[in-house]
Amino acid sequence: MNVKVLGTGCARCKQLYAEAQKALAQSGVAASLEKVEKIDEIMKFGVMMTPALVIDAEVKCSGRVPQAAEIVSWLTTAAAKAG
């Protein structure tokens, strides 16, 4: 599974990255976590507001920082779909 945090490096982007790390630790789901800071890469996802969270190429949220518990639910759902 691939998890991406889209954002240019602002405080909220860093906060979302931290929440995503926390969620991965809590869920036990095996996934890579990546920061995407280049505007052209962010635009490929059609995201108009950052920060944004992408799980397996699907944008889960943008323009806000979800709590780790919400991210855990997205991770476990994606893991169940994958396999």
N, C-alpha and C positions, 0 to 999 in steps of 0.2 A: 504494500500500500504506500502511496505517496501523498504527503501532506505538504502544502505550500502556504506560506504566509506572504501575501502580497502587500507591499508598502515601501515607501521611500526611506524609511528609517526614523520616522517620527516617534514620539513617546508612545502613542497608541499602538503603532506597529510593533514596537518592542514589547508592549504589554500583551498583545495578542500572541506573539511568539512564546512568551512565558506561559500564558494560559494553555497554548497548544502543547508545550512540553509537559506541563502538569497533567493534562488530559491523557497524553500518551502513556505517562507513567501509571496513572490510575487505571486505565483501561486494560493495559497489558497487551494491546494490539501491536503487532510488529509492523512498524512503518518508518519511512525516512521522513525527516522534517527539514524543510528547505526554506530559506528566505529568498524572496524575489524582489529586488529593489530597482531594477531597470524598468523605466517607464514603458519602453516598447514591449517588453515581456509581459508586463501587467496588462497592457492594452489587448494582448492576444486573448485574454480571458473575458474581455468585454466588461471589465469592472470600471465603473465611473467614480467610485469613492473607495478610499483605502482607510483603514486596513481591510483586507479581505482574506478569507480562508478558503482554500481549495483542497478537496479530498478526492483523489483519483480523477483529476481533471474536471470535477464538478464544483462550481462555486457554491459554497454553503452559506456564506454571509459576506456582506460588504458594508463599509461605513460604520461599523460598530465593533465592540470587543465583547464577544460572548464569554460567559463563565465556563470554566473547565468542565463542569457537569454537562453543559449543553454540547460541548465538543465531544465528550466521551460518548454521548448518545449517537452522534453522527458517525464516530469512528466504529462503534460496535455494529451499527446498521450497515455501514459500508463493508465491514469485515464479513458479516453474515451474507451479504449479496455476493461477495467475492468467492465465498467458498465453503 
